[in-house]
């Protein structure tokens, strides 16, 4: 293996958009730190990428829904003497259903994963980037964060945080050599709807889902260009533009129709 010192850390890097991003970094010569709960998938991805791209891949098995986990990830990385040049916060999940009916513990876990892990990892690694004088952060937000999401309210709320917070810290870092880019995908062909128990929602069951490889390519190119934000896909750009024009109540009603089950009586 090449003794290359560039490192990208990718959470959720064994599946979906995160996996496709990991491949792009590997192809570009970056060594990787992959963080996921699934040890088997970590080992499989590690072997695949090391063999194909001749890079070093370190794996960390952590459940980022747990409060202490992101701090432990940072400690493990620094204990190994790895300097992270690019941080990719990708891991995220949703919970589907009426807010009054959904499980609060599941929602707390989602908030920990979708918000707290992003904040902690970014805080820790960006402080190091400031000391070193450079770095890049890619936060995977969502077009969901640009509009209210009935039947998927907590997920939409967490992504609204990610989208807004990413733009804010980018502004704070504008005079440094550190860029923060937020990637806004729409409904994408990953295991996300399975984990969220929403395979039957119209937005996933009836929509033309985005290709995670194309979404990752959009995010990677925006990150490398130092862009602040990229909405992936023309259809999603149109949805965001429309959402910015229409009243929130209308956007919420339209989104509810998209997220209702396909077998719901009209």
Buried (B, 14 or more C-beta within 10 A) or exposed (E): EEEEEBBBBBBBBBBBBBBBBBBBBBEBEBBBBBBBBEEEBBBEBBEBBBEEBEBBBBBBBBBBBBEEBBBEBBEBBBEEEBBBBBBBBBBBBBBBBEEEEBEEEBBBBBBBBBBBBBBBBBEBBBEBBBEEEEBBBBBBBBBBBBBBBBBBBBBBBBBBBBBEBBBEBBEEBEEEEBBBBBBBBBBBBBEBBEBBBBBBBBBBBEBEBBBBBBBBBBBBEBBBEEBBBBBBBEBBBEBBEEBEEBEEEEBBEBBBEBBBBEEEEE
